[in-house]
Amino acid sequence: MGKIDDTLKQVVSKVEGAVACGVVDLDSGMLLGIHNVANYTQSLNELVAGATMDMFRGPNITRIEQAVRAHRGESEDGAHYFDEIHVTSKHNYHFAKTIKDSRYVVMLVTKKTTNMGLGWASLRSVIPTLEPLLP
């Protein structure tokens, strides 16, 4: 297990109700590290990584960003607007935050019994340790 995976494992072990924590490269959609206790398959992990990328950099998001800039009369600079996203699904909370100049996303998935403030605090607290490990 690499240093990224070790760091993600620490997050999962510290948060009651944590199911998984992973890092996605927003340029390629590649999963750079993952730790989960739900025995997700590699295929499922990669699908989640792709969906995470779509939430931050997908074609519809990019079109919205461009349309908002055009509406405001701003020049097109390709900037991305979303820094954090919280999604509630049927059984889980999904906390996602861009890191390292918005080139990557770290995501924490927890059960819905997890305190949302704890989820965000735990995710944010790992960033200083995680960023130096990323390319």
C-alpha positions in Angstrom: 0.0 0.0 0.0 1.4 3.4 -0.9 1.6 6.6 1.1 -1.5 8.0 -0.4 -3.5 4.9 0.4 -2.1 4.9 4.0 -3.2 8.5 4.5 -6.7 7.7 3.2 -6.9 4.7 5.5 -6.1 7.0 8.5 -9.1 9.2 7.5 -11.4 6.2 7.3 -10.2 4.8 10.6 -10.7 8.1 12.4 -14.2 8.9 11.2 -17.0 6.8 12.7 -19.2 5.6 9.9 -16.6 6.2 7.2 -16.9 3.8 4.3 -14.3 5.1 1.8 -11.8 7.8 1.0 -10.2 8.4 -2.3 -8.3 10.9 -4.5 -9.1 11.5 -8.1 -7.0 13.3 -10.7 -9.3 15.9 -12.4 -7.3 16.0 -15.6 -7.5 12.3 -16.3 -10.2 11.0 -14.0 -7.7 8.5 -12.7 -8.1 7.2 -9.2 -4.8 7.9 -7.5 -5.6 6.3 -4.1 -8.4 4.6 -2.3 -9.2 3.0 1.0 -12.6 1.5 1.6 -14.1 -0.8 4.1 -17.1 -1.7 2.0 -15.2 -4.2 -0.2 -16.0 -2.2 -3.4 -14.6 -3.7 -6.5 -12.0 -1.9 -8.5 -14.6 -1.4 -11.3 -16.9 0.3 -8.8 -14.1 2.4 -7.4 -13.3 3.6 -11.0 -16.9 4.4 -11.7 -17.1 6.5 -8.6 -13.9 8.3 -9.6 -15.4 9.0 -13.1 -18.6 10.4 -11.6 -16.6 12.5 -9.2 -14.7 14.0 -12.1 -17.9 14.7 -14.0 -19.3 16.6 -10.9 -16.3 19.0 -11.0 -15.2 19.0 -14.7 -17.8 17.3 -16.7 -19.0 18.8 -20.0 -22.2 20.2 -18.5 -20.4 21.8 -15.6 -17.9 23.3 -18.1 -20.7 24.7 -20.2 -22.4 26.2 -17.2 -19.1 27.9 -16.1 -18.7 29.3 -19.6 -22.3 30.5 -19.8 -22.0 32.2 -16.4 -18.8 34.0 -17.5 -20.5 35.1 -20.7 -23.6 36.3 -18.8 -21.4 38.4 -16.5 -19.4 39.8 -19.4 -16.2 38.2 -18.2 -13.5 36.9 -20.5 -13.2 33.2 -21.0 -10.4 32.0 -18.8 -11.4 28.4 -18.3 -11.6 28.8 -14.5 -13.5 26.2 -12.6 -16.1 27.2 -10.0 -16.8 24.2 -7.8 -14.4 23.7 -4.9 -16.5 21.5 -2.6 -19.6 19.4 -3.2 -21.7 17.5 -0.6 -24.0 14.8 -2.0 -26.5 12.9 0.1 -27.5 9.5 -1.4 -29.9 6.9 0.0 -27.5 5.5 2.5 -24.4 7.7 2.5 -22.9 11.2 2.6 -20.3 12.1 0.0 -17.9 14.9 0.9 -15.7 16.1 -2.0 -13.1 18.9 -2.1 -10.7 20.1 -4.7 -7.1 20.2 -3.6 -3.6 21.2 -4.8 -4.6 24.1 -7.1 -7.9 22.3 -7.9 -6.1 19.6 -9.9 -7.4 16.8 -7.6 -10.4 15.9 -5.6 -10.4 14.1 -2.3 -13.7 12.4 -1.4 -14.9 10.9 1.8 -18.0 8.6 1.9 -19.7 7.9 5.2 -22.9 6.4 6.5 -25.7 8.9 7.1 -25.1 8.4 10.8 -21.9 10.4 10.6 -22.0 14.0 11.8 -21.7 16.2 8.7 -19.4 18.7 10.5 -17.1 15.8 11.5 -17.1 14.6 7.9 -16.0 18.0 6.5 -13.5 18.6 9.3 -11.9 15.2 8.8 -11.7 15.6 5.1 -10.1 19.1 5.4 -7.7 18.0 8.1 -6.0 15.4 5.8 -5.2 17.9 3.1 -1.9 19.2 4.4 -0.7 15.6 4.7 -2.1 14.5 1.3 -1.1 17.3 -1.0 2.7 16.7 -0.8 2.1 13.1 -1.8 0.4 14.1 -5.1 2.3 14.6 -8.4 
